[in-house]
Amino acid sequence: MIKVFQVVECGGPGGTGEQVAAICNGLDPARFEVSLVYAVRGGSAEDYRAKCRGAATSFYVPEMTREISLINDLEALRKLRALFAEHRPDVVHAHSSKAGVLARAAAKAAGVKTVFYTPHGYGFLQQDRSAASRLLYKTVEKAASGLGTTIACAPGEAAAAKALSGGRPVHTVCDAYLGEFLDPLPHDGLAVGSCGRLTYARNPDAWILLAQRLTDSRNGLKCVWIGGGEDEARVRVLLENMNLSGRAELTGWLTAAEARERLRALDLFVHYSRWDALPNAVLEAMAAGLPVVASDNSGNRDAVIDGVTGFIVKSEVELLERCQQLIDDKPLRSKLGAAGRERVRREFSRERMLAGLSRLYDTGSPG
């Protein structure tokens, strides 16, 4: 039996927390004894622990926080080292930047032989951070790269990891699509949508301009943003000021099931993000059979094959043109949407992710 500790700082709602829960619940209990070491970013610790029902034991470490804090970081490091020294896991797998640094350092200090790290989006790629902050994150990531082996969540992340690793091996095990494959819902008119947290990274300002241009040029078209977030109040004001309230809808936060129902009523999905690791919203849209028009960043390129499952665009002008092309061409929408659904089934299944991680845990463990 291989003892695996999953360590995550951003448990709770969100892509990384969902992926870690799927790992805890999906690893074969006949081969792996899984423990969860976690903090939460949004939501409650109790709810997240319940979601990770496959973990035999759990340890809540609230001092693991996203931002750098000398007091919290030192206490989290002390607690993690003590946990690893006491329970002696065969494998420690850390997820996200902060837990990645703390857990790798603590595991090495405690003598853990096999340590893995998955960034799920490097902090130094986040354009809403200052240049100094991004440089600090990149410096820390490079310095910590020798503390374990990176398992990238997508090929684009693997390329970034190799640039930091100094020649050390980097593995790629793609994050999984964790939802269902649902058929489209019959609906009147045409609907273009986006889905995700309303935040700087998701570029809602580009979506607002797109909604204005599309609804001005195509009668009866509706634009929908599925989700909420810190930018929600500002976006609502902009929609009102631009007389878009009747043509562009902002749903606010919905449950996962409600969001998928809204996705099923779309004809085209737009994801013009500023940066991404592997965008779960795009996988959701592709699984729903929607063609995707996405911005040209590494995460989107890992999900969308240009001209096959949708389009990768380099500017807001091209974004508008590709959306208009697909709005006017139903057979092309159907063709790209079907190819996207098949790609998710083939390349981003839960079974494929778990098999890849199991092989690494098994071969990397001292037994």
C-alpha positions in Angstrom: 0.0 0.0 0.0 1.4 3.3 -1.1 0.8 6.3 1.3 0.1 9.4 -0.7 -0.4 12.9 0.8 -2.3 15.4 -1.4 -1.5 19.0 -0.3 -3.6 21.9 -1.5 -3.8 25.5 -0.3 -6.8 26.5 -2.5 -9.4 23.8 -1.5 -13.0 24.8 -1.9 -14.7 26.2 -5.0 -12.5 26.4 -8.0 -10.7 24.3 -10.5 -7.7 23.2 -8.5 -9.8 22.2 -5.5 -12.1 20.1 -7.7 -9.1 18.4 -9.4 -7.6 17.4 -6.0 -11.0 16.1 -4.8 -11.2 14.0 -7.9 -7.8 12.6 -7.2 -8.6 11.8 -3.6 -11.8 10.1 -4.6 -10.6 8.3 -7.7 -7.3 6.6 -6.7 -7.6 2.9 -6.3 -8.0 2.3 -2.5 -6.5 -1.2 -2.9 -3.2 0.4 -4.1 -3.1 3.8 -2.4 -3.9 5.2 1.0 -4.7 8.8 0.5 -4.4 11.6 3.0 -5.5 15.2 2.4 -3.6 18.2 3.8 -5.5 21.4 3.0 -6.6 25.0 3.5 -9.5 26.6 1.7 -9.9 29.7 -0.4 -13.6 30.4 -0.3 -16.2 28.0 1.0 -15.9 26.1 4.3 -13.2 23.6 5.4 -15.9 21.2 6.4 -17.6 21.2 3.0 -14.3 20.7 1.2 -13.3 17.8 3.5 -16.7 16.2 2.8 -16.1 16.6 -1.0 -12.8 14.7 -0.6 -14.5 11.6 0.8 -11.9 9.2 -0.7 -9.1 10.6 1.6 -8.7 8.2 4.6 -7.4 11.0 6.8 -7.2 14.8 6.6 -5.3 17.6 8.2 -6.4 21.2 8.1 -3.6 23.7 7.9 -5.2 27.2 7.8 -1.8 28.9 7.8 -1.4 28.0 4.1 -2.6 31.2 2.5 -2.2 32.4 -1.1 -0.3 35.6 -0.3 3.2 35.6 1.2 3.1 36.1 5.0 6.3 35.3 7.0 4.4 34.4 10.2 1.8 32.2 8.4 4.4 30.6 6.1 6.8 29.6 8.8 4.0 28.1 10.9 2.6 26.2 7.9 6.1 24.9 7.1 6.5 23.8 10.7 3.2 22.0 10.7 3.7 20.3 7.4 7.2 19.1 8.3 5.8 17.6 11.6 3.0 15.9 9.7 5.3 14.3 7.2 7.8 13.3 9.8 5.1 11.6 11.9 3.1 9.9 9.2 6.0 9.1 6.8 4.2 9.2 3.5 5.7 7.5 0.5 4.6 10.3 -1.9 3.7 13.9 -1.3 1.9 15.7 -4.2 1.6 19.4 -3.7 -0.9 21.5 -5.8 -0.7 25.3 -6.5 2.2 27.7 -6.0 2.0 28.4 -2.3 1.4 24.8 -1.2 3.9 23.8 -3.8 6.7 25.6 -2.2 5.8 24.9 1.4 5.0 21.2 1.0 8.0 20.5 -1.1 10.4 22.1 1.4 8.7 20.4 4.3 8.7 17.0 2.6 12.4 17.2 1.8 13.2 18.3 5.4 11.2 15.3 6.7 12.9 12.8 4.5 10.1 12.0 2.1 11.7 10.3 -0.9 9.1 11.1 -3.6 7.8 14.6 -4.0 5.6 15.9 -6.9 4.3 19.4 -7.6 1.6 20.6 -10.0 1.3 24.4 -10.4 -2.2 24.5 -11.9 -1.1 27.9 -13.3 2.1 29.5 -12.3 1.7 32.7 -10.2 4.3 34.6 -12.2 2.1 34.3 -15.3 -0.7 36.3 -13.5 -0.7 39.7 -15.2 -2.7 41.4 -12.4 0.3 41.1 -10.1 3.0 43.8 -10.1 6.2 43.2 -12.1 8.1 42.9 -8.8 5.6 40.3 -7.5 5.8 38.2 -10.6 9.6 38.3 -10.6 9.6 37.2 -6.9 7.2 34.3 -7.7 9.4 33.2 -10.7 12.6 33.4 -8.6 11.0 31.3 -5.8 9.6 28.7 -8.4 13.1 28.4 -9.9 14.8 28.0 -6.6 12.2 25.4 -5.5 12.3 23.4 -8.7 15.0 21.0 -7.3 12.8 20.0 -4.3 10.7 17.6 -6.3 9.4 16.6 -9.7 6.9 18.7 -11.6 3.7 17.1 -13.0 2.3 19.8 -15.3 -1.5 19.9 -15.8 -1.2 20.7 -19.5 1.5 20.8 -22.2 1.8 24.6 -22.0 2.5 24.4 -18.3 5.1 21.7 -18.9 6.9 24.0 -21.3 7.1 26.7 -18.6 8.2 24.1 -16.0 11.0 22.9 -18.2 12.3 26.4 -18.5 12.6 26.5 -14.7 13.8 22.9 -14.0 17.5 23.1 -15.0 17.2 19.9 -17.1 15.3 17.9 -14.5 12.4 15.8 -15.8 8.9 17.2 -16.1 5.9 15.0 -16.6 2.5 16.0 -18.1 -0.8 14.6 -16.7 -3.6 16.8 -18.0 -6.3 17.9 -15.6 -9.6 16.1 -16.2 -13.0 17.2 -17.3 -15.1 16.3 -14.2 -18.6 16.9 -15.5 -21.2 15.1 -17.6 -21.6 15.0 -21.4 -25.0 16.6 -21.8 -26.9 17.3 -25.0 -27.9 20.8 -26.1 -31.2 22.3 -24.9 -33.7 23.4 -27.5 -34.0 27.2 -27.4 -35.1 30.1 -29.5 -32.7 32.6 -31.2 -29.0 32.5 -30.9 -26.9 32.7 -27.7 -23.2 33.4 -27.3 -21.8 32.8 -23.9 -18.8 32.8 -21.5 -18.5 31.1 -18.2 -16.2 31.7 -15.2 -15.3 34.0 -12.4 -15.7 37.7 -13.3 -12.1 38.8 -12.7 -9.3 40.5 -14.5 -7.8 37.3 -15.7 -11.0 36.5 -17.6 -11.1 39.9 -19.4 -14.8 40.8 -19.0 -14.2 44.2 -20.7 -13.4 42.4 -23.9 -16.7 40.4 -23.5 -18.7 43.5 -23.0 -17.4 45.1 -26.2 -18.0 41.8 -28.0 -21.6 41.7 -26.7 -22.2 45.2 -27.9 -20.8 44.6 -31.4 -22.5 41.2 -31.9 -25.9 42.3 -30.7 -25.7 45.5 -32.9 -24.8 43.4 -36.0 -27.1 40.4 -35.5 -30.8 40.8 -34.6 -32.2 38.6 -31.9 -28.8 37.5 -30.6 -28.2 37.3 -26.9 -24.9 37.3 -25.0 -24.6 35.6 -21.6 -21.9 35.5 -18.9 -22.4 32.5 -16.6 -20.9 33.2 -13.2 -20.0 36.0 -10.8 -17.0 37.4 -9.0 -15.2 40.4 -7.7 -15.8 42.4 -10.9 -19.5 41.7 -11.0 -20.8 45.0 -9.7 -18.7 47.0 -12.1 -19.7 44.9 -15.1 -23.4 45.3 -14.3 -23.0 49.1 -14.3 -21.2 49.0 -17.6 -23.9 46.9 -19.2 -26.5 49.4 -18.0 -24.5 52.4 -19.2 -24.1 50.8 -22.6 -27.8 49.9 -23.0 -27.0 46.2 -23.0 -29.2 45.1 -20.2 -31.8 43.5 -22.5 -29.3 41.9 -24.8 -26.5 40.8 -22.4 -27.2 38.8 -19.3 -25.0 38.3 -16.3 -26.2 35.3 -14.3 -24.2 35.8 -11.1 -23.0 32.7 -9.2 -24.8 29.4 -10.0 -24.4 25.9 -8.8 -22.3 23.6 -11.1 -25.5 21.9 -12.3 -27.2 25.2 -13.0 -24.2 26.5 -14.9 -24.1 23.4 -17.1 -27.8 23.8 -17.9 -27.1 27.4 -19.0 -24.2 26.1 -21.1 -26.5 23.7 -22.9 -28.6 26.6 -24.1 -25.7 28.3 -25.9 -24.7 28.1 -29.5 -21.2 29.4 -29.3 -18.7 29.7 -26.4 -16.1 32.6 -26.0 -13.1 32.5 -23.7 -11.0 35.6 -24.3 -8.9 35.2 -21.1 -5.7 37.1 -20.5 -3.9 33.9 -19.2 -4.9 30.3 -18.2 -3.4 27.0 -17.2 -5.9 24.5 -18.6 -9.3 26.3 -18.5 -12.0 24.1 -17.0 -14.7 26.4 -18.5 -13.5 25.6 -22.0 -13.5 21.8 -21.3 -17.1 22.2 -20.0 -18.1 24.0 -23.2 -16.5 21.5 -25.4 -18.1 18.6 -23.5 -21.5 20.3 -24.2 -20.8 20.2 -27.9 -20.1 23.9 -28.3 -17.5 25.4 -30.7 -15.1 27.6 -28.8 -13.4 30.9 -29.8 -10.6 31.5 -27.4 -7.7 33.9 -26.9 -4.1 33.0 -27.9 -2.6 31.8 -24.6 -0.9 28.5 -23.7 -3.9 27.1 -21.7 -6.4 27.8 -24.4 -4.1 26.4 -27.1 -3.8 23.2 -25.0 -7.6 22.8 -25.0 -8.7 24.2 -28.4 -7.4 23.0 -31.7 -7.6 25.9 -34.1 -9.9 25.2 -37.0 -10.9 21.8 -35.6 -12.7 22.3 -32.3 -13.0 26.1 -32.6 -10.7 29.1 -33.2 -7.7 30.6 -31.4 -7.7 34.4 -32.0 -5.0 37.0 -31.5 -7.1 40.2 -31.2 -10.5 41.5 -30.4 -11.1 42.2 -34.1 -10.4 38.6 -34.9 -12.6 37.5 -32.0 -15.5 39.4 -33.4 -15.0 38.1 -36.9 -14.8 34.5 -35.9 -17.9 34.8 -33.7 -19.8 36.3 -36.6 -18.6 33.6 -38.9 -19.8 30.9 -36.6 -23.1 32.7 -35.8 -23.8 32.7 -39.6 -22.7 29.1 -40.2 -24.7 26.4 -38.3 -23.1 23.4 -40.0 -19.6 24.7 -39.0 -20.8 25.2 -35.5 -22.0 21.6 -35.3 -18.9 20.2 -36.9 -16.5 22.0 -34.5 -18.7 21.3 -31.5 -18.8 17.6 -32.2 -15.0 17.5 -32.6 -14.6 19.3 -29.3 -16.8 16.9 -27.5 -14.8 13.9 -28.8 -11.5 15.6 -27.9 -12.6 16.0 -24.3 -13.7 12.3 -24.1 -10.4 11.2 -25.6 -7.8 13.5 -24.1 -9.2 14.9 -20.8 -11.0 12.0 -19.1 -10.9 11.4 -15.4 -9.7 7.9 -16.0 -6.8 9.1 -18.1 -5.7 11.5 -15.4 -5.9 8.9 -12.6 -4.0 6.3 -14.6 -1.2 8.8 -15.3 -0.9 9.9 -11.7 -1.1 6.3 -10.5 1.8 5.3 -12.7 3.9 8.1 -11.4 3.0 7.4 -7.7 3.7 3.7 -8.2 7.1 4.0 -10.0 8.2 6.9 -7.9 7.4 5.4 -4.5 9.9 3.5 -2.4 7.2 0.9 -1.9 
